[in-house]
Amino acid sequence: MGRHRSDPMGLARLALAVLAAGAVVTLLVMGGRALLGSFGTQPPERAAADTATAAATASTEESAAAQVPTVRIECVAETCPIVTVRVPGGDVLQYREMSRGEEVSYFEPELDVVLSDAGTVRVTENGKAREPGKAGEREAFTVKGAAG
């Protein structure tokens, strides 16, 4: 009649298949969670570049003449610690370190700026140079556009 004896190799293959399937499911779940967690976010560098590009495009459409940025920040040190620029009560446009020579400009009507080390950057408000900050000191201020 039929055999009722267990095949040890068959059990080992079955156990290996179950472990492999479990590993695949675990990787899929982890990848899915990471993907879902990334929706609605993008790297700060990309967000800043996208915002600056959109602002520049909008300003070009608003007037034929070149518009002066509400705020322009230039890194004058080897590395400038966290520079934060945001619309009051709204979007964070930048939250990151900057490198020597890097500069960003924003054209929104009002902006909150926080400099982790005010002595490492050169700031221009509505085309006018802002008084340089002291090295190592944190500085926070609000800039309103020339029209605002």
C-alpha positions in Angstrom: 0.0 0.0 0.0 1.1 3.7 0.4 4.0 4.8 2.4 3.4 6.6 5.6 7.0 7.3 6.3 8.2 11.0 6.4 10.8 12.0 3.9 13.5 14.0 5.9 14.7 15.8 2.7 11.2 16.8 1.8 10.6 18.3 5.3 13.9 20.2 5.0 12.9 21.6 1.6 9.5 22.6 2.9 11.1 24.4 6.0 13.5 26.2 3.7 10.7 27.3 1.4 8.7 28.6 4.3 11.7 30.6 5.6 12.4 32.0 2.2 8.8 33.0 1.8 8.8 34.7 5.2 12.0 36.6 4.3 10.4 37.9 1.1 7.2 39.0 2.9 9.3 40.8 5.5 11.3 42.6 2.9 8.1 43.6 1.0 6.5 44.9 4.2 9.6 46.9 5.1 9.9 48.3 1.6 6.3 49.2 1.5 6.4 51.0 4.8 9.5 53.0 3.7 7.8 53.9 0.5 4.6 55.1 2.3 6.7 57.0 4.8 8.4 58.9 1.9 5.2 60.2 0.3 4.9 64.0 0.8 8.5 64.4 1.7 11.5 65.2 -0.4 15.1 66.0 0.4 15.6 69.6 1.7 18.0 70.4 -1.1 15.4 69.4 -3.7 12.6 71.2 -1.9 14.7 74.4 -1.8 15.7 74.1 -5.4 12.1 73.5 -6.5 10.8 76.4 -4.4 13.5 78.8 -5.7 12.8 77.7 -9.3 9.1 78.2 -8.8 9.6 81.6 -7.1 11.9 82.7 -9.9 9.4 81.6 -12.6 6.5 83.3 -10.8 8.5 86.5 -10.4 9.4 86.5 -14.1 5.7 86.1 -14.9 4.8 88.9 -12.5 7.0 91.5 -14.1 9.3 91.9 -17.1 11.9 93.6 -15.0 14.1 91.5 -12.7 12.6 91.3 -9.2 14.8 91.7 -6.1 14.5 88.6 -3.8 12.9 89.1 -0.4 16.0 87.4 1.1 19.2 86.1 -0.3 21.6 84.1 1.8 25.2 83.3 0.8 27.5 80.9 2.7 30.9 82.6 3.2 32.4 79.9 5.5 33.7 76.4 4.6 30.4 75.0 6.0 27.4 77.1 7.2 25.5 75.2 10.0 21.7 74.8 9.6 20.1 77.7 7.8 16.3 77.7 8.1 13.9 79.7 5.8 10.2 79.3 6.1 6.9 81.1 5.3 5.5 82.2 8.6 2.9 79.6 9.7 3.5 77.7 6.5 6.1 75.8 4.4 9.7 75.2 5.4 11.6 76.3 2.3 15.0 75.3 3.6 16.4 73.5 6.6 20.0 72.4 5.9 23.7 73.2 6.0 25.2 75.1 3.1 28.7 75.0 1.6 31.1 77.8 0.8 29.9 80.0 -2.1 26.4 78.4 -2.2 23.6 81.0 -2.3 19.8 80.8 -2.1 17.2 83.5 -2.9 13.5 83.5 -2.0 10.8 85.8 -3.3 7.8 85.2 -0.9 6.2 88.3 0.6 7.3 87.4 4.2 9.9 84.9 5.5 11.2 83.8 8.9 14.9 83.1 8.8 17.0 81.3 11.5 20.8 81.1 11.2 22.5 78.6 13.5 25.8 80.6 13.1 25.1 84.1 11.9 28.8 84.8 11.3 29.0 82.2 8.5 26.6 83.8 6.0 26.0 87.0 4.1 22.3 88.1 4.1 20.7 90.5 1.7 17.1 91.8 2.5 15.2 93.3 -0.4 18.5 94.1 -2.2 20.1 95.7 0.9 22.9 94.0 2.9 22.0 93.0 6.4 24.4 93.8 9.2 26.7 90.8 9.6 26.0 88.5 12.5 28.5 87.5 15.2 30.5 84.3 14.7 29.0 81.4 16.6 25.7 83.2 17.5 22.2 82.0 16.5 20.1 84.7 14.9 16.4 84.6 14.0 14.5 87.4 12.2 11.6 88.0 9.9 11.9 89.7 6.4 9.0 91.3 4.6 9.2 91.9 0.9 9.7 95.5 -0.4 6.1 95.6 -1.5 4.8 94.1 1.8 
